[in-house]
Amino acid sequence: MLVVIKIGGALIAKNFENVIKDIANICTNYRDKYSLVIVHGGGPQINETLIKMNKEPKYFKTPSGFTTRYTDQDAIEAAIMSLGGINNKRLVEALQKYNINAFGFSGIDGGVIEAERKDKILVLINGKRIMKRGEFSGKIINVSTPIIKFLIENKYIPIIGALAKSEEGDIVNVDGDRAGSYVAQALHADILISLTDVQGIYKNFNDKSSIIKKINLTQLENLLETLEGGMKKKAYAALEALKLGVKKVIVCSGLIEAPIFGALENNEGTVISND
């Protein structure tokens, strides 16, 4: 069974030791049952790097109500350092300490992730719609799988940072959740697990008893407009993965013990299916 695991930057910032131990356990004791591919983001680390560069992270509201990063020249440099460097290599380092042969790279390497660059974005400033130019983010259009499959076949664990190559050859920042979805689709993965710093998707984030344990695509679509902030973003990413052809998406906490094994064997978190 092929499983794509998306690790969020917020989780990496807090504590990813349980995730690393769990990956090591699965690779050591369940290699015949599960093959793993890791995709990671790095929002908090991009912000930290920008601050070290004496630059301010820039965020704007979009007309659709989402908060989005403005990825200017400074931000893309910070993204390269965070996604292609510190986060990626820290994950590789952590797995190597368990004698797991991890191979880290970003989506720009080998042109694994290709995206259409959005050189401008429409944002709201003081209630007015403003077009911000000089943007280095992208919308994923293709994932090339030969390198990833080669690594899997040769018993490596691919660890992919969410950067992409634009059609013009520029490095662009792409959404980590969407990168996980597109990698899972391209590899025909059986399951996509989205590890975050919360237990799953909540109907009301302030009410921890409102966690959704199991839901299908249609039900989640109907619920979508009632969700807020990060919950809505996670739900959108899960829906996109399912519509791309991924059979099952599980959103769960990476802070608990054995989070991946728990998701795979016990359906921990929020399980979203096409059924």
Order of alpha helices (4+ residues) and beta strands (2+ residues): beta-alpha-alpha-beta-alpha-beta-beta-alpha-alpha-beta-beta-beta-alpha-beta-beta-beta-alpha-beta-beta-alpha-alpha-beta-alpha-beta
